[in-house]
Amino acid sequence: REALLAEASPKSDVTWARSTANHLAWVEKLSGQRTAHLDGKPLGASYDDIKYLKFSDDEQHVAFVAKRRSKWVLVLDGEERSREYGRMTAPALSANGKTFAVCACVEKQCRLVVDNAEVGPAFEDISAPGFTEDGAHHLYFGKRNKKWVMVLDDKESGPEMDDFVDWEFSPEGVHNAVAALMKHKWTWVVDGTPGPSFDVIGPIAFSPDNKHFAYAGADEKSGFGKHATHGALVVDGKTAQTYDGRGFGGGWAAVFGPQESMVTGMRSLSPDFHGVSDPAYSSDGKLVYAARRGENDV
């Protein structure tokens, strides 16, 4: 059933809200000022603007960045926890909410701020900070001369990347991986080492014991009379199997040229079209995936 949690302040506008399984937070705008509320109670002071409200995984802590007189501060559980900066990105919280990280910039110099301390090198921009589940390690990406580099525990790690779309730690934070664009191809960079690259890649999977990892990728190739797709399974950084996808088919490609194109980047792969599915590991460490063997045969 529904239950009344709280009422917004009279004459205020609720600009946006965010919920968890047990809590609701929202931002109210009244007379040009914005105030965050948690389960009906004000969360800190009023500000000119509030962005990026976020709960910790355990739902016990709430963080956001707030603007006052053209400067931004990080607010955690209603308390300002950083000095003022010209720009801030979305904050990241450890699973228990006790540690925070946020990108903070002064003019064109950006640093990562962890628990109110500036750490690591300066960059033109910083994106996607995050923590291992136990909060012992943090990771983020810095941009310099139009290239991105991963920074692990305040030290640059791995190759320069043209772009990235996703990253994660393996179970227990043993390994780190980022889906990266390098030289017009996508690959997973695991512990700083890039694997085989493709036009499109799927999510990465780690074995329960952290000893193995796998992902799938596919390329699009056009030739006389056909427009084909070719998939591959990558295990522990090396191509283990290859499969022909259904592709686009049709002899029209030889006459008119390809009229369709495969969506690139990181996507969930279809075994029929790409040739192979996204792999997964079972609880006992066995690698599982689907592959295409021929027409209507997956």
N, C-alpha and C positions, 0 to 999 in steps of 0.2 A: 504494500500500500504506500501511498505518498504521505509524507509528513512535512509540515512547515518547519523549515530550518531557521529562517530569519527573513526579515523584510529589508529591502534596500532603503537607504535614507530618503526622506521626502524630497521630491524635485530633483533627485540625482538620476543619472543615466548609468546603467551597467554596460561598460564598454566591451568586456569579454569575461569569460569564466573558464576555470579548469577544475576538473574533478578527479578523485580517485575512488576506490571502492568504498571508502569510509568518510571522505572529507570533500568539501567544496570551497574553492577560493574564487574570488572575483574582484574586479576593479570598478570602483564607482567614480564618476566624474560629476563634480558639483562646483559651480562658480569658477570654472577654469582649473580646478585642482583635482588630482586623482588620489584615491586612497584604496589600498588593498584590504580585503576582508577575508578572514578565514572562519568558516562555520558561523558567520554572522557577527564576528568580533573584529574591530579594526586591527590591522597588522602594521604597526608603525605609524609614521607621520604622513602628512599630505605632501604631494609633489606635483611638479608641472607635468610630469609624464611617468608612466610605469610600463615596463616591457618585460617579456620573457619570464613570467611567473612559472616556477617549477617546484614540484614536490620531490623529496628524496624517495628512494625506493621503499623505505619502510614507512612512508607517509607521515613521519613525525616532524619533518622540517620543511620549510618553504623559503625559497630564495627568489629574488627578482632584482632588476636594476632600475634605478629611479633617477629622474632628472630634476635638478634644482638650479635655476639661474644658469642654464646652458651647460652645466656640468653633471656628470653621472656618478652614482655611487652604487655599490652592491649592498643589498639589504637581506639579511638572513634572520628569519624568525622575528621580524620587526625591528631589528637592530642594524644600524649602518656598520658594515664590516670592512670598508675600504676607504681610502682617501678619494678625492674627486678627480675625475678624468674627463677628457674631451669626448671620448667615445668608449662604449662597452658593448660586448657581444653577449649572447645568451650564456648564463652561468651553467656550470656542471657541478653536481653534488655527488659525493661518495654515497654508497648504498645506505649507510647509516646517518647521512646528513651532517657528519661532524667535520668534514673537509670540503672546501669549495674551491673551484678554479674558474677564472673568467679572463677573457682578453680585454686589456685596457690600453687605450691609446692616448698619447699626448702629441698633438700635431700629427706627424707622419711616422712616429716611432711607437710600436706596439710591443707590449710585454705580456707574458702570462702572470697573473696574480693568483697565488695559492695561499689561502688563509692570510690574506692581507700582506703578503710578501712578494715582491717582484722577483721572478726566477727566470733562468734561461736567457738566451740571446734576444736581441731586439730584431723585429721584423717589420715589413710594411703592413702586414695584416696577419692575424692569427685566427684559426678556425677550429671547431670541433674538439674542444678539450674533453677529457674523460678520465675515469679511474678504473683500476681493477676492482673486482668485487670487494676485496678486503681493504681498499683504499691505500694500499702500500705503494702503488705505482700510478703515475699519471702520464698521459700522452696527449699531444696536440700537434697541429700543423701550422707551420709558419711560411709566409710568402715573401720571396725575395727575388727581384729581377724577373717577375712573371712566372717563377717556378715555386712549387711547393716542396717542403721538406718535412719529414716527420721528426718530432722531438720527443724522446722518451726519457723521463726523469731528468729533464733540462739539458739533455745532450742530443745533438742532431744524429739521426740514425737513418741509414738507407739512402737510396738514390734520390735525385731531384725528380719531381713529377710535374707533368703539364697540368694535371687535375687529379682529383680523387673524389669518390662518391660514398665510400663506406669504410669503416674500420672496426676492428673488434679485438678483444683479448680472448685467447683460448681458455678453457676451464682452469681455474686456479691461477690465471694470469701468467702461465708459463710462456706462452708465445703471443706475439702481436701480429696482426695482418691488416693490410690496407688495400682496397681495390683502387688501382691507380691507372691513369692514362699516361703512356709513355710512347713517344714517336707514333702517335695516331692509333695505337693499339692498347687494349685493356689487359691488365694482369693483376694477380694477387702478389703483393710483396710481403713475404713472411719473414719476420725477424731480420728485416733489412735486405733480403735477397729476392729479386723478382723471379717469377716462374714464367713458363711459356705464355705468350700474349696472343690475343684474339680480337676480332671485331666486337664480340659480345662475350661476357663471362657471367656465370651464375654465382650464388653465394658460396662461401667457403665452409667446409665442415672439418672439425677436429675430432680425432678419436678420443674416447673417454680417458685413456691413459696418457693423452697429450704426446704420443710418440709419432702420430701420423696426421696428415691433413690431405684433403682432396677438394678439387673444384672442377667444373666443366667449362668449356668454352667452344665457340663456333666461329667460323669464317664464312664469308660470302664470296663466291667466285663466279664470274661471268665468262662464258666461252661461246663458241660457235654452237648455236642451237639450244643452249640451255643456260639457266641461271641457278646455280647450285649452292647448297649449304653443306658444310663439313664440320662435324663436331669432334671433340676430343675430351678424354678424361685425363686429368692431371693428378698424380699421386706423389706426394712428398717432393713436389717441385719439378717432376719430370712427366712427360707425356706417356701414359700407360696404354691407352687404347684410342683408336680413331673410328669414326662412324660417319656414313653418308646420310645427311638429312634429306627430307623430301624436297626441299628447295621450292622454287617458284614454278618450275616446269614450263612446258610450252615451247614450240619451235619459233614462236613469234619473237623471242629474244634475239635470234640471229638477224632478223630483218629490221626490227624497230629499236633494238637495244633494250636493256632492262627498264621496265616500267614500274617495278616495285623494288623496295630496298629493305634489308633487314635492319631492325632497330638495334642500335649499338649501345655500349655502356654495360651496366650491370643489370641483368634481368633474370627472371626465373626461366630456365630453359625447357623447351618442349622436346621430348625424345623424337617425335615424328618429324617436326619441322627442322630442329637444329641437329638431330642425330643422337643426342644424349640428354638425359635429364640432369637436374642438380643432384649430386651425390649426398649420401648421409651415412653415418656410422650407427650400427645397432648398439645396444647397451653392452654387448660382449665384444665390441670392437670390430665387427665385420662390416666391410664396405658394401653399401647397397646403392644401386642406381638402375635406371631403365635406359635401353638403347634400341635404336632402329636397325633391323637386319634386312629390311626390304619393304616393298610396297605392302601396306596394311599388315606389317609384321613388326611389332614392337615388343 
